[in-house]
């Protein structure tokens, strides 16, 4: 399928009937399967669902080891201790096909997705089963769009990537900005900037995902061009605007509207491409001149400059260390291992606050805020991923009419906004 046809077919999915409207299969054994429930984020997600899924929701835990799955289940509260466990392996296509056919939706935490994610996503697309993950990997999403999108369109499956801190806050912030501007008759969005502030930790899984992409580029240098392309995930690349010299900055500077010292945001390269994909999949409702970037904010004055310079330098050294095969073993020794992550104290004390400002074609200016308590990559991500999965499993016709390889904004949209507000997330827009 061509890039232009990918976007057009997604927008035409409503005509495909009940499956494309999100009704999903009616005779499945489970509503939702958690694949990778024994991993660090998988355990957090299972615990969240045990406490927040509506009574009667049919949830199963899946992974490679029955013994480890049963141990996770034994630590859950209440009726969750009776959830079924399903043995399936990311490398065993037959077991994944059976898993996908048994449920309305699958949510997976098994990464790096570039290594392990494609077979499950393909099985879900073939079975008409909705799928959610928390990838932050550009190369995986590009491959998924190329290889699975058309199959998911045909079956009515919503294959939804980036349902955690990467990239729900970014994607939903721009969605609600667009909706407010549209209601006000303010025109399309033009230059749009996200300023991120956060407190949290890193897990071995996050580091491993970054490593997987760098290793892929090392074995296929053409992939570096994909990673550099600001519209790498667009289904309609030829129609995208020129970002201009100030997009996706790599150094620190004073942001003129706020006077804050800012620098590159660690997930900007991924989040920005998801937001741009959302715009293109919907036929560019944000506007054909919509330009988007993400920055980390560090405060004003000398202290802000020092924090910005230090954080940006550390980020650059870490990425350079992982990219160079000579220094990668040193980074591997220092970084958390897969399955490891921040302590409960760190997770509970964390927070994030994203402020996204835009100017519209009529000259009006708006700001969206998305914020929550809890470590953004883990405690808050368990909420975002859990609510996205429950929406796919349970909300049916309340979701936007779409199918294919989608983003949180295009697959779940306002329903996810509602669900997260119910969990005390701030998602607000002001002029």
C-alpha positions in Angstrom: 0.0 0.0 0.0 1.3 3.4 -0.9 1.9 6.1 1.8 -1.0 8.2 0.5 -3.3 5.2 0.2 -2.5 4.3 3.8 -3.9 7.5 5.1 -6.9 7.5 2.8 -7.8 3.9 3.7 -7.6 4.7 7.4 -9.9 7.6 7.0 -12.3 5.4 5.0 -12.4 2.6 7.6 -15.8 3.7 8.9 -17.4 2.3 5.8 -16.2 -1.2 6.6 -19.0 -1.8 9.2 -19.1 -2.9 12.8 -15.5 -4.2 13.0 -14.0 -1.0 11.8 -16.2 1.0 14.2 -14.5 -0.8 17.1 -17.3 -3.3 17.9 -14.8 -6.1 17.7 -15.6 -9.8 17.9 -18.6 -10.9 20.0 -17.7 -14.5 21.0 -14.2 -14.2 22.4 -13.1 -16.0 25.6 -11.4 -12.9 27.0 -12.0 -9.2 26.9 -8.3 -8.4 27.4 -5.0 -10.3 27.5 -1.9 -8.8 29.1 1.1 -10.2 27.2 4.4 -9.8 29.1 2.7 -9.8 32.5 5.9 -11.0 34.3 8.1 -8.1 33.1 8.7 -4.9 35.1 6.0 -2.8 33.4 3.8 -5.9 32.9 3.5 -6.4 36.6 2.7 -2.7 37.1 0.0 -2.9 34.4 -1.5 -6.1 35.8 -1.7 -4.5 39.3 -3.3 -1.4 37.8 -5.9 -3.4 35.9 -6.7 -5.5 39.0 -7.6 -2.3 40.8 -9.4 -0.4 38.1 -11.0 -2.7 35.5 -14.8 -2.8 35.8 -16.2 -5.8 37.7 -16.7 -8.7 35.4 -14.0 -7.7 32.9 -12.5 -10.9 31.6 -8.7 -10.5 31.8 -6.0 -13.0 31.3 -2.2 -12.9 31.9 0.1 -14.2 29.2 3.8 -14.9 28.9 6.4 -17.6 28.4 6.5 -19.1 31.9 3.3 -20.5 33.6 5.1 -20.6 36.9 6.1 -16.9 36.8 2.6 -15.9 35.5 1.0 -17.7 38.5 3.4 -15.9 40.8 2.3 -12.5 39.4 -1.3 -13.5 39.7 -0.9 -14.7 43.3 0.3 -11.2 44.2 -2.8 -9.5 42.8 -5.8 -8.4 44.9 -9.3 -9.9 45.0 -10.8 -11.6 42.0 -7.7 -11.0 39.9 -6.2 -14.0 41.6 -8.7 -16.1 39.5 -7.6 -14.6 36.1 -6.5 -17.3 33.6 -2.9 -17.6 32.6 -1.9 -18.3 29.0 1.5 -19.6 27.9 2.7 -17.9 24.7 6.0 -17.0 23.3 6.9 -13.9 21.1 8.8 -16.2 18.8 6.1 -18.9 18.5 3.6 -17.7 15.8 1.1 -20.5 16.5 0.8 -19.6 20.2 0.4 -15.9 19.3 -2.3 -16.7 16.8 -4.2 -18.7 19.4 -3.8 -15.9 22.0 -5.0 -13.3 19.5 -8.1 -15.3 18.5 -9.1 -15.8 22.2 -9.6 -12.1 23.0 -11.1 -8.8 22.0 -7.9 -6.9 22.8 -4.2 -7.6 23.6 -1.9 -5.2 25.5 1.8 -6.0 25.3 4.8 -4.8 27.3 7.2 -7.2 25.6 10.1 -5.3 24.1 12.2 -4.2 22.5 9.4 -4.2 20.0 11.7 -4.1 17.0 13.0 -7.5 18.1 9.9 -9.1 19.5 6.8 -7.1 18.6 5.9 -7.7 15.0 4.6 -11.3 15.2 2.0 -10.5 17.9 0.9 -7.3 16.1 0.5 -9.3 12.9 -1.5 -12.1 14.7 -3.8 -9.5 16.1 -4.3 -7.8 12.7 -5.1 -11.1 11.1 -7.6 -12.0 13.9 -9.4 -8.7 14.0 -8.1 -8.3 17.6 -7.3 -4.8 18.9 -3.7 -4.3 20.0 -1.9 -1.8 22.3 1.7 -1.3 23.2 4.0 1.3 24.8 6.8 1.3 22.2 9.0 4.4 21.7 10.8 2.9 18.7 10.4 4.8 15.4 11.8 1.9 13.4 9.3 -0.6 14.8 6.3 1.7 14.1 7.5 2.3 10.6 7.8 -1.4 9.9 4.5 -2.1 11.5 2.8 0.5 9.3 4.5 -1.0 6.2 3.7 -4.6 7.0 0.5 -4.7 9.1 -1.6 -1.7 8.3 -3.5 -3.1 5.3 -4.2 -6.4 7.1 -5.6 -4.5 10.1 -7.8 -2.4 7.8 -9.3 -5.5 6.3 -10.0 -7.1 9.6 -11.1 -3.9 11.5 -8.4 -4.2 14.1 -7.0 -1.2 15.8 -3.2 -1.7 16.1 -2.3 1.1 18.5 1.3 2.0 19.3 2.8 4.4 21.8 0.2 4.1 24.6 2.4 5.2 27.5 4.3 8.3 28.4 5.5 7.9 24.8 3.3 9.3 23.4 -0.1 9.7 25.0 0.5 13.2 26.6 1.9 14.6 23.4 -0.7 13.1 21.1 -3.7 14.0 23.3 -2.4 17.5 24.0 -2.3 18.4 20.3 -5.7 16.6 19.8 -7.5 18.8 22.4 -5.8 21.9 21.1 -7.1 21.2 17.6 -10.6 20.5 19.0 -10.7 23.7 21.0 -9.5 25.8 18.0 -12.0 24.1 15.8 -14.9 24.8 18.2 -13.8 28.4 18.4 -13.5 28.8 14.7 -9.9 29.8 15.2 -8.5 28.0 12.2 -5.7 25.4 11.9 -2.7 25.0 14.1 0.6 26.5 13.1 3.9 26.4 15.1 3.2 24.2 18.2 5.8 23.6 20.9 5.7 21.2 23.9 7.7 22.1 27.0 8.2 19.0 29.2 9.0 18.9 32.9 9.3 15.6 34.7 10.7 13.6 37.6 11.2 9.9 37.3 13.6 7.0 36.7 14.7 4.7 33.9 14.2 0.9 33.5 16.4 -1.6 31.7 13.6 -2.1 29.1 13.8 1.5 28.1 17.6 1.3 27.6 17.2 -2.0 25.7 14.7 -0.4 23.3 17.2 2.4 22.5 20.0 -0.2 22.1 17.9 -2.3 19.7 17.3 0.7 17.3 21.0 1.6 17.4 22.0 -2.0 16.6 19.5 -2.1 13.7 21.1 1.0 12.3 24.5 -0.5 12.7 23.6 -3.5 10.6 21.5 -1.5 8.0 22.8 2.1 7.5 19.8 3.0 5.4 17.7 3.0 8.6 19.6 6.1 9.8 17.8 8.1 7.2 14.5 6.9 8.6 15.5 8.0 12.1 16.5 11.4 10.9 13.3 12.0 8.9 10.9 14.2 11.0 8.0 12.7 9.1 9.3 9.1 9.2 5.9 7.8 10.4 3.7 9.9 8.1 1.5 7.9 5.6 1.6 10.9 3.3 5.2 12.1 3.3 5.1 14.2 0.1 2.5 16.5 1.5 4.3 17.4 4.8 5.7 20.9 5.4 9.3 21.9 5.6 10.1 22.0 9.3 12.6 24.9 8.9 15.8 25.5 10.8 14.4 25.6 14.3 12.7 22.2 14.4 14.0 19.4 16.6 16.9 21.3 18.1 19.9 19.5 19.5 21.4 22.2 21.7 20.3 24.4 24.6 18.8 27.9 24.2 16.4 30.4 25.7 12.8 29.8 24.5 11.6 33.3 23.5 8.0 33.0 24.7 8.7 31.9 28.2 12.3 33.0 28.9 13.0 29.4 30.0 16.3 27.6 29.2 15.3 24.6 27.1 17.1 21.6 25.5 16.2 18.5 23.6 13.5 16.3 25.2 14.6 12.7 25.5 11.6 11.3 23.6 11.0 14.2 21.1 12.3 12.2 18.2 9.6 9.6 18.7 6.7 11.7 20.1 6.9 14.3 17.4 6.6 11.7 14.7 3.6 10.1 16.4 1.8 13.5 16.5 2.6 14.1 12.9 1.3 10.7 12.0 -1.9 11.5 13.8 -2.4 14.6 11.7 -1.7 12.8 8.5 -3.9 9.7 9.2 -6.9 12.0 9.8 -6.4 14.0 6.6 -4.4 16.8 8.2 -7.1 18.4 10.4 -4.4 20.2 12.4 -3.5 21.9 9.2 -1.1 21.6 6.3 1.2 24.1 7.9 1.2 22.5 11.3 4.7 22.4 12.7 5.5 20.6 15.9 8.5 20.2 18.3 9.2 19.1 21.8 11.7 20.5 24.4 12.7 20.0 28.0 12.3 23.0 30.2 14.9 23.7 32.9 14.0 27.1 34.4 15.4 30.7 34.0 18.6 32.4 34.7 22.0 30.8 35.4 20.5 27.9 37.3 18.3 27.0 34.4 21.1 27.3 31.9 23.3 25.0 34.1 20.6 22.4 34.4 19.9 22.5 30.7 23.5 22.2 29.7 24.2 19.3 32.2 21.1 17.3 31.2 21.6 17.7 27.5 25.3 16.8 27.8 24.5 13.6 29.8 21.8 12.7 27.2 24.2 13.2 24.3 27.0 11.1 26.0 24.6 8.3 26.8 23.3 8.1 23.2 26.8 8.3 21.8 28.0 5.6 24.2 25.3 3.2 23.1 25.8 4.0 19.4 29.5 3.2 19.5 30.3 -0.6 19.7 33.5 0.2 21.5 31.8 2.0 24.4 28.5 0.1 24.4 29.7 -2.6 26.9 30.5 0.2 29.4 27.0 1.6 29.1 25.6 -1.9 29.4 27.4 -2.3 32.7 26.2 1.0 34.1 22.6 0.9 32.9 19.7 -1.0 34.5 19.2 -4.5 33.1 16.0 -5.6 31.3 13.4 -6.4 34.0 14.8 -3.8 36.3 13.3 -0.4 37.0 12.9 2.4 39.6 11.9 1.6 43.1 8.3 2.0 44.4 9.4 5.1 46.3 10.7 6.7 43.1 7.6 5.7 41.1 5.3 7.2 43.7 7.3 10.5 44.0 7.5 11.0 40.3 5.4 13.4 38.2 5.2 15.0 34.8 3.8 18.2 33.4 3.6 18.9 29.6 2.6 22.3 28.4 1.9 22.7 24.6 1.4 26.1 23.1 0.2 26.8 19.6 -0.8 29.7 17.3 -3.6 29.3 14.9 -4.1 30.6 11.4 -6.4 33.3 12.8 -3.7 34.5 15.1 -5.3 33.2 18.3 -3.1 31.4 20.8 -3.8 28.4 23.0 -2.1 26.3 25.6 -2.8 22.7 26.6 -1.6 21.1 29.8 -1.3 17.4 30.4 0.0 16.4 33.8 -0.2 13.6 36.4 1.4 12.3 39.6 3.6 9.2 39.5 6.8 8.3 37.7 5.9 9.2 34.1 7.6 6.1 32.5 6.1 3.6 35.0 3.4 4.6 37.5 1.8 7.0 35.1 2.4 4.8 32.1 0.6 1.9 33.8 -2.4 4.2 34.0 -2.2 5.4 30.4 -1.5 1.9 28.9 -4.2 0.3 31.1 -6.9 2.8 30.2 -6.0 2.6 26.5 -6.3 -1.2 26.7 -9.6 -1.1 28.6 -11.0 1.4 26.0 -10.1 -0.9 23.2 -11.5 -4.0 25.0 -14.7 -2.4 26.3 -15.7 0.9 24.7 -16.6 -0.3 21.2 -18.7 2.3 19.3 -17.5 5.1 21.7 -14.2 5.1 19.8 -13.4 7.0 16.6 -14.3 5.2 13.4 -10.8 3.9 12.4 -8.8 0.7 11.8 -5.2 0.0 10.8 -1.9 0.9 12.5 -3.0 3.9 14.5 -1.9 6.4 17.2 -3.7 7.0 20.6 -5.3 10.1 19.2 -6.7 8.4 16.1 -7.6 5.1 17.6 -9.1 6.2 21.0 -9.1 10.0 21.0 -11.5 11.7 23.3 -12.5 8.5 25.0 -8.9 8.2 26.3 -9.0 11.8 27.4 -12.2 11.1 29.4 -10.7 7.9 30.9 -7.5 9.6 32.0 -9.4 12.6 33.5 -11.3 10.1 35.6 -8.0 8.9 36.9 -7.0 12.4 38.1 -4.9 13.3 35.0 -5.0 17.0 34.1 -5.9 17.5 30.5 -6.9 21.1 29.9 -6.9 23.8 27.3 -6.9 27.6 27.8 -6.7 30.5 25.4 
